[in-house]
């Protein structure tokens, strides 16, 4: 077979990979190969806003990583679902559009520009990427744009239960916030979403679909990268396996951009000989570069649920069953309205329960349904109600990703250490107590039958600590496992231009790269990273 060669290769067709590949083709005129291990994103349940609830607990479009047992959680392990589909998380998430706050990026900039020639990662530098990608249906100002490829919209349907939640939190003294991506994060309100007219605006749809038929872009699905080919200190190609199981090789004259996510990107780097030398030797992998930070510094947003049952038919109970499903579908088809336009998560809040005037420490997601999974199934009645999850937005706990073996088919060993740091646990307990008060505040209180979990009669620190240990799980935002750092930082895998140290022609442009996690959902920041990486490669930064 003739040697297959491209200008650039993007490994991973998730949120950042789709953006990077599309920009390099459309704006740079390059021939690009995009390798994605998952499936096509074209599926009715993926397209419609509430489809995530059909997918999250078992689907070929999700890849499930089970953590190693966590000693600080009484030996409990938990799953971290990741997108196994073109578009990655943007094709399977709840579509919340969130960037984080300016202080997140200014802190990155302070960390990364230890030398004067580092890339600018300040809020002003990244804001132009967010605005340029955005097509907002309500906002146009210094912080928001229109005309971009990513469609951002207000919720198409808001349940009354979500409105009562927003009013109850205002009753606790929090301001109504019309824009969580506005001047201040603090307050309660309704999220914006990456969809329009009931259709998901994933990175695959927004950025790749306009390039369909362009001969410069080659997209290969169900094609999993196994290792990078490194010759004389330069990344020159990728070894990958196609959907038939055949091993293939592709090469580049330019650069390889790894965008496989914070769990798989470090695995791929280590399988390629880039990582902690002793760990690689333990698996008989030849060391190409000793990079001790690969797989370290894993950060994820921990979330813990609170569930209340309702004293009336409030929320979305059994909306997807029988005649209700037919009626909702008919309303959507005929009028473009109704519950199918809801992503489930409609309202939320950012609060600091211990110091309201300081930056928020907790994000809340309000879902007007009793959300049952394997942890709560036997504890809560399947009826009308409300689930509120509290999330620590700037966690201090750190975990790691390690190789299970040198076999590319094996999933990595993942230990996120959620809530291990005592300050994270203290923040989570404060958040739980705050939103328990919201359940007890009008007008929400008049519709709540009982708080099922946690037990409102047992709110001492010890009991709430055990509640959090039992129910904490990922908010689906793993990050920072191949992070950028300033010169002289021994744990930095990348420089501030997203280039892998000690290797030429190789960058990482997904959430693995960030020095610290942003406060809020990570999908929009991931797309910003892909956009920014493309600018770096094209010399436009």
N, C-alpha and C positions, 0 to 999 in steps of 0.2 A: 504494500500500500504506500502511495506517495506521502511524503512528509506533509502534514497539515499545519499551516502556519497562519497566524493572525497578527494584526497590529497590537492588540491587547487581548488578554483573557480575564474575564470576571468569574470568580469561583463562588457561586451562591447567588441564586436569583430571588433574594428576599427584598425588603424595602430599600436598603441602600444599594444592593447590587443592580436592581432594575434601574434606579436613577443614574448610577454611574455609567452603566452600559449605554443607556439611551443618550445621555449627554455626549459621550465619546463618539457615538455614531452621528447623531443629529447635528451637533455643534462642532465636533472635531473632524468629521468626515472619515473616521477610522473604521477599519474592519475589526469587529469585535466578536469573540466567542463568549457566550454566557452559558455556563454550566449550572444546572439546577437539579438537585437530587430528587425533588418531589414531582408532583403531578401538575396538570394544567389547572389554571385558576377558573376556568369557565364551567360553572356549575350553579344552578338556580339557588341552592341553599347558601352558597358562598356569596352570591350577589346581593341578596336581600338583607336588610339590616339585622333582623333577629336570628339569622341562620346560625350564628355562633353557638346558640344554645343547643342546636342539634348536633354540632360538631365536637364540642369541647371534651365530651366524655367518651369518645370513641369514633375515630374516623381515619381514613387513609390520608386525609389532608393534614393530620397532626402527627408529630413524632414525639413519643413520650419518653422522657428521661426520668428514671426513678433514682432519687438521690441515695447515697450510701446512708445507712442508719445514723441518725444524728443524736449523739449521747446527751446533749443538752436539752433535747426534746424527748427525753425518756426512751431513747432508742428508736424513735419513730422515723420512718422514711416517707417522702412525699414525692409526687410527680411534678415535673416541669414540662408542660406541653409546649412544643415549638412548631411553627408552620412547616409543613412538608408539601409545599405547593409553590408555584410561581407567584411571586409577590410576598412570600413569607408571611410574617405577622400581619401585614397590611391586608392579606386575603382572608384571614381567619379571626381577626381581633374584633373587639367591640366598637372599633372605628373612632374612638375618642380622639379629638385633635388637641394635642397639648404639646407645648414646646419646652416647658420649664421656665425659669425666671432669669432675668439678666444676671443676677449674682452668680448663678451656676456657671455661666460662660466666662464672666470676668474672673472667677476663681480658676477656671481652666487656664486662662490666658496668663494669670500671675504664676501658675505652676510651670507652664510650658515655655514661657519666654525668659528662662533663666539666662539665656544668651540673647543678644540683641538681634540676631538674624533669624530667630524662630518665627514661625507663622503666627499671625494674629488670630487669636481665638476669642476675642472679646465679644460682648453682646452686639456691638455695632457691626462687627465683622460677620457674624453668623445671621444677623437679622435679615440682611439682603438676600440670603438664600431662602429663608422661610418666606419672605414676602414674594420673592420671584417665583416660587413653586405654587403659591396659593391663589385659588379663585374663590374668594369668600362671597357668600350670598347675602351678607348683611353689612359687613364692615369694610371700609376703605379709608385708611389713615396712615399715620407714620408707622404703625405696627402691623398693618394688614394690607394684603394686595388682592387685586382681581386680575383675571386674564391668565393666571398660571395654569399648569396642567392638573394640579391636585384640587379637586372640588371639595370645598369646606362649607357645611350647611348647618343651620339650626335644626334641632330635632323635628322630624316630620310629624310626630305625634307625641304628646306628653300626657301621661296618665295622671288622673287627679291625685293619686297617692304620692306621686313625685312632687306635685305642687304643694301638698300638705307638708311634706318633708322640708321643702325650701322655706315655707312660712314658719315652721316650728324652729328651725335653726336661726332664723331671724329673731324669733321670740327669745332666743338665748343671748341676743346681743350682737350677732354677727351681721355684717352688712350684706345686702344683695349685691352680687357681682355679675354684671352683664357680660363680662368677658374675662375668662380665666387666663387668656393670653394678652391681657391688657396691661395697664400701668401697674396693677397690683394683683397678686394671686388671692389675697385673703377674701374670704366671704363664702356665700352659698349662692348657687344659681344653676343654670342649665348648661350642659356641655355643648360644644359644637362637634360635628362629626365629619368624617371623610366619606361622604356620600352625597347623592343628589337625586331627588325624585325616586327614592326607594332603591337605588342601585349603588352598591359599594364603589367607591373611587379608590381602588387599591393602587399600589405602585405599578403593578403589572398593567392594569387598564390605563392608568393616567400616562405612563411614560413609555411603555413598550407597544401598546396597541397602535399608536399613531405611526409606528415604524414597521408594521406588518407588511411584508413584501419587499422591504429594503434589503438588497443583497449584501449590504455591509454588516448586517446583524444576523448572527447565527445563534439561535436559542436551542439548546438540547435539554429535554426534560428526562427525568428518571436516569440521570447521568451523574453519578457520585464521584467526586474527586477522591483519590486515595493518597496521593502525595504530590509534592512539587518536585520538579526536576531542577537541580541546582548544579551548575557547571562553572567552575573557576570563580566561585563567589557570586554568581548571578543566577537569579531565577529565570529559567528559559522556557519552561513548559510544565504541563500538568499530566499526570497519569490518572486516568479515570475509567470507570466501568459503566458501560451503557446498559440499557434496560434488559438486554438479552444476556447480560453477564460477561460479555466480552471486554477484555481490558484494552484500552486505547490510549494514545498519546497525542497531545496537541501542543504546539510550540508558538512562541511569540517573538517578534522582533522588538517589541516595546516592553510593556510592564504587565505584571500579573497583579490583580486587585482581589484580595480575599475578603469576601463578604458573606461568610457562612454562619454568622451568629456567634454569640459569646460562649457557646458550649462546643461548637464544632470547629470554629476557627482555630482555637488553641490545639485541639486534637490534630488538625491537619498540619499545623506548623510543627508539632512534635513528631508526627509520623514522617516529616520531611527532614528531620535532624536539626530542627530549630527549637531550642528549649533548654530546660535545666539538664546539664550534661549528665549528672549522675542518674537522673530518672531515665534519660534516653538509653544510657548504657545498661540499665537494669532490664530493658526490653530489647537489648541487642540491636539498637538503632545507631547507625554511624552519626556522630555529632558533626553537623556542618557549622553550627554556631552555638556557643554556650550562652543562652538567653534565659536566665533564671526566672524572669517575670512571666514567661509564657504559662498560662493556666492559673496564675496566682491573682489575688486581688478581686476575686469574683464578688460582685455586688448585685443584689436583687432587692426589689421593693417587697417587704413582707406585708401580707394582708391577713386580717382576722375578721370573720363574719359576726354579725349580730342579726338574729332573725326574730321577727315578731309576727304572730298571726293576727288577722283582722277580725272585727266583729260584724263585718258585712262583706258584700261582694266587691271589694276594692282591690284593684290590681289585675294581674294577667293570669289568674289560675285557670289551667287547662285551656288556654286560648288556642293551643295548637292541636286540639283533639276534636274529632267529629265535626259536628255542624259549625262550631265556632271557627274552625280552620277554614271551612268552605266559605262562610260568610266574610271572614277577614280577607280571604283571597279574592272573592268577588268584588268587595268594596275597593280593593287595591286596583284590580283590573279595570273596573268601570269608572272609578272616580280619582284614582291615584292618591287615595287617602286611607286613613285607618291605622290599626295597630301594627300592620306589617311595616309601616314606616318607622317604627320605634326599634332602636338597637337594644332595647331592654334597659341599659344604663341611660337614664335621661338627665338626672340631676346629680349634683355632687357639691363638695365643699372643700375648702382649704382653711384649716384653723390651727391655732397654737393654743391648746387648752391651758397651759401654765403661764403664758405671757402673750395675751391677745395682740399686743401691738408689735411683737417681734415677727420675724418671718414664720410662715406656717410650718409646723412639724408633721401635720397629719393631713392626708387627702382622704376624702370619703367618696364612695360610689353608692348611689341609691338605686336599687333595682326593685320595682314594685311587684315582686313575686316571692314566694317562699322557695328559695333556691336550695334544692336537695341534691347532695352528692353522697358518696360512700361514707363520709364522716358525719353527716347530719341526718341521714335517711331514717334512722331509728329513733331520732330524738325529737323530730318536729313533725307535726301533722301536715299532711299534704293538702293545703287549703289556700284560701286567699291570705295575702300578707305582704310583708316587706322585708327585704334583706339589705342591710347596710354593711359595707366592708370598710374597715379603717386601715390605712396604709401609712407606714413611716416613710416619709418622702426623702430623707437624707440619712439613710442608715449608716451606722459605723461598723456593723458586723462585716467581716470579710471571709470568703471561702476560697475554694480552689477547684480546678478541673485537672484531672490526671488521666494518663492513659490506663486503660484496663489491660491492654496487650498491644502488640505491634500489628494485630490484625485490623485492617481498616474497617471491617464489617462490625467490629465490636464498638458499642457505645462507650464513651468515656466515663470515668468515675467522677461524679459530681457531688461536692459537699458545700452547699451554700451558707450554712451556719446562720440561718435566719433567726433573728432575735437573740443571738448569742451574746452580743454586747449588752451590758446592763442598761446603758442609756437608751438603746432601742426598745428594750422591754418596758422601761419606765414610760417612754413616749407612747407606746402602744396601749398600755393600761390607761394612761391619761386620755387618750383618744376614745377608748371604749367607754369610759365613764362619761365623757362629754356627750357622745351620741346616744347613750342610754337616757340621758336627760332630754334629748330631742324626742325620743319615743314618748316621754312623759309630758311633753309640752304641746299645748294647743296650736293649731287645730289637729295635729297628728294624734294626740293622746285620745281624742274622742273616737278614733277609728281603730285603735289597737286593743285587741282582746287580751293578749298576754305577750310578754317578752319570753321567747322560748329558750334562746341562748344569747348571752350567758344568763345565769339565774340572777334576777334583780335583787333577790334576797341575800345574795352572797357576793358582795362586791369588795371584800377585803383584798389586799394585795396578793396574798398567798393563793386565794381561789382564782382571782383573775389571771395570775401568772400561769396556773395550770390550764385554765381555759385557753390562753394564748398558745401555750405549748401544744395543746391537743389539736387546735384548729389552724394554726398558722400555715400558710402556703405561699407559693409564689404569686406575685402580681404579673407574672409573665414578662419580666423586664431584666433578664440577666445581662450583665455588662462588665466591662473593664478587665477582661482576662488577657488582653494583649495591649496594654495601655500605652499611650503616648507619655513622654516625659522629657525633661530638660537634659542637656548634656551633663554627664556626671551622675545621673540617677541610675544606680545599678539594676533596679527592677523595671526600668522602662524598656519595653519591647520595641517601641516606635519612637522616631523623632517627631517634632511638631508638624512635619509635613506628611505624616502618616506612613513614612517609609520604615520598613523593618531594618533594625540596626544590623550591621555586619553583612548584609546581603543587598546586592543591587537589583533593581528591577522588580521590587516586591513591596506592596503596600497592603495595609489592612484598613478597611473603610466601613466597618459596622460598629455596633455598640461595644465590641471588644476593645475598641481604640480609646474610649473616653477615660480621662484621668479619674473622674468621679461621676456618679450617676446624677442625672438632672432630677429636679423636683417635679414629678409628674410622669405621665405616660411617655414612652420612649420611641414610638413609631415615627413621629415627625422628626425628632432629632436624628434618627437613623437615616432618614431620607436626606436630611441636611448634610450628613457626613458623606453620603454618596455623591451629592451634588458638589460638595467642596473638594472631594478627592478628584473628581473629573476636572475641576478648575485647576487644581495643582498640576495634574498631568499635562493639561493643555497650556500651562503657563499663564493662566488668567487670574491668579490670586493676587 
